[in-house]
């Protein structure tokens, strides 16, 4: 599966606007209250692709026109959630548009999140993480003693 690039001139380009606008223009019907399309902030969810094999995980995200300094990538929840946010601004003679994205991905427990790398090239951000080495299951025998069970240890507060 290859990545598809976002096209702002697509028939569906304004589709997200109705979800992020608490008072959609189609419901208002009053021209003075309809949003100006020349000055707009567009929330978008970038297209992405996840691939993996036995040794590594790869997440490729379309972020055309976004520079590394305009993005933030963080690990949250003990390294189990990858949080990406960022955006870009487009200014022309007649309009100003700002595109923002905020996306979270839950990562598998089999990834070594301390070794995640991120590379940006031609508008595609690629994050890779090696998988942890699978250790063979271990078996441990626990000795059984007879008599009263020991009391719980008290913790200092």
C-alpha positions as CSV (number, residue, x, y, z in Angstrom):
1,X,0.0,0.0,0.0
2,X,1.4,3.4,-0.9
3,X,0.8,6.8,0.6
4,X,-1.7,9.1,-1.1
5,X,-1.0,12.8,-0.9
6,X,-3.6,15.2,0.4
7,X,-5.0,17.5,-2.3
8,X,-6.5,20.8,-1.0
9,X,-8.5,21.1,-4.3
10,X,-10.2,17.8,-3.7
11,X,-14.0,17.6,-3.7
12,X,-13.7,16.5,0.0
13,X,-11.2,19.2,1.1
14,X,-13.8,21.1,3.2
15,X,-15.4,17.9,4.6
16,X,-13.6,18.2,7.9
17,X,-14.8,21.8,8.4
18,X,-18.3,20.7,9.2
19,X,-17.0,18.4,12.0
20,X,-14.8,21.0,13.6
21,X,-17.2,23.9,13.3
22,X,-19.8,24.0,16.2
23,X,-22.2,26.0,14.0
24,X,-21.9,24.8,10.4
25,X,-22.8,27.3,7.7
26,X,-25.2,24.9,6.2
27,X,-27.3,25.0,9.4
28,X,-27.2,28.8,9.8
29,X,-28.2,29.9,6.4
30,X,-27.3,33.5,7.2
31,X,-24.6,34.8,4.9
32,X,-23.1,37.1,7.6
33,X,-22.4,34.2,9.9
34,X,-20.9,31.8,7.3
35,X,-17.2,31.2,7.7
36,X,-14.8,33.1,5.4
37,X,-13.0,30.7,3.2
38,X,-10.1,33.1,2.5
39,X,-8.9,33.2,6.2
40,X,-9.3,29.7,7.6
41,X,-7.7,27.2,9.9
42,X,-8.1,23.7,8.7
43,X,-7.8,20.7,11.0
44,X,-6.7,17.7,9.1
45,X,-5.7,14.1,9.8
46,X,-2.6,13.3,7.8
47,X,-2.6,10.1,5.8
48,X,-0.4,7.4,7.2
49,X,0.8,3.9,6.6
50,X,2.0,1.3,9.1
51,X,4.3,-1.5,8.0
52,X,6.2,-4.0,10.1
53,X,8.2,-7.2,9.9
54,X,9.8,-9.4,12.5
55,X,12.6,-6.9,13.3
56,X,11.1,-3.4,13.0
57,X,8.0,-1.2,12.9
58,X,7.6,1.7,10.5
59,X,5.1,4.5,10.5
60,X,5.0,6.8,7.4
61,X,3.0,10.0,7.6
62,X,2.2,12.5,4.9
63,X,3.1,16.0,6.1
64,X,3.6,18.0,2.8
65,X,5.0,21.4,3.3
66,X,5.6,20.9,7.1
67,X,9.1,21.5,8.3
68,X,10.8,19.7,11.2
69,X,10.7,22.8,13.4
70,X,6.9,23.0,12.9
71,X,6.3,19.5,14.3
72,X,6.4,17.9,17.7
73,X,6.8,14.2,18.3
74,X,6.5,12.9,21.8
75,X,6.1,9.6,23.6
76,X,3.4,9.5,26.3
77,X,2.1,7.0,28.7
78,X,5.4,5.2,29.5
79,X,6.3,5.1,25.8
80,X,3.1,3.4,24.6
81,X,1.5,6.4,22.9
82,X,3.2,8.3,20.1
83,X,1.9,11.9,19.9
84,X,2.5,13.9,16.7
85,X,1.3,17.5,16.2
86,X,2.2,20.3,13.9
87,X,1.1,22.3,11.0
88,X,2.0,24.8,8.3
89,X,0.8,28.2,7.2
90,X,0.1,29.2,3.6
91,X,-0.2,32.8,2.7
92,X,-1.0,34.2,-0.7
93,X,-2.0,37.7,-1.9
94,X,-5.7,37.1,-1.2
95,X,-5.8,34.5,1.6
96,X,-4.1,33.0,4.6
97,X,-4.6,29.4,5.6
98,X,-3.3,27.4,8.5
99,X,-3.3,23.6,8.5
100,X,-2.9,21.8,11.8
101,X,-2.8,18.2,12.8
102,X,-2.7,16.3,16.1
103,X,-2.5,12.6,16.0
104,X,-1.8,9.8,18.5
105,X,-0.8,6.2,17.8
106,X,-0.8,3.4,20.4
107,X,2.4,1.4,20.0
108,X,2.8,-2.3,20.6
109,X,4.6,-3.5,23.7
110,X,7.0,-5.4,21.5
111,X,8.7,-2.2,20.3
112,X,11.9,-0.7,21.8
113,X,10.6,2.8,22.1
114,X,13.9,4.1,23.4
115,X,15.3,3.6,19.9
116,X,12.7,5.4,17.7
117,X,14.0,7.5,14.9
118,X,12.3,10.0,12.7
119,X,13.3,11.1,9.2
120,X,11.5,13.7,7.0
121,X,12.0,13.5,3.2
122,X,9.8,14.9,0.4
123,X,6.9,15.6,2.7
124,X,6.8,12.1,4.2
125,X,7.8,11.6,7.8
126,X,9.1,8.1,8.5
127,X,9.3,6.8,12.1
128,X,11.0,3.5,12.7
129,X,11.5,1.5,15.9
130,X,13.2,-1.9,16.3
131,X,11.2,-4.7,17.9
132,X,12.5,-6.1,21.2
133,X,14.2,-9.4,21.0
134,X,11.8,-12.2,21.9
135,X,13.1,-14.1,24.8
136,X,12.1,-17.7,25.2
137,X,9.5,-18.3,27.9
138,X,11.0,-19.0,31.3
139,X,9.9,-21.5,33.9
140,X,10.6,-21.1,37.6
141,X,9.7,-23.5,40.3
142,X,8.6,-21.9,43.6
143,X,9.4,-23.7,46.9
144,X,6.4,-24.3,49.2
145,X,6.9,-24.0,52.9
146,X,4.6,-25.3,55.6
147,X,3.2,-23.2,58.4
148,X,1.8,-19.7,58.9
149,X,2.0,-17.3,56.0
150,X,4.3,-14.3,56.7
151,X,2.6,-11.0,57.4
152,X,2.7,-8.2,54.8
153,X,5.6,-5.9,55.1
154,X,4.8,-2.4,56.2
155,X,5.8,0.5,53.9
156,X,7.2,3.7,55.2
157,X,5.1,6.8,54.5
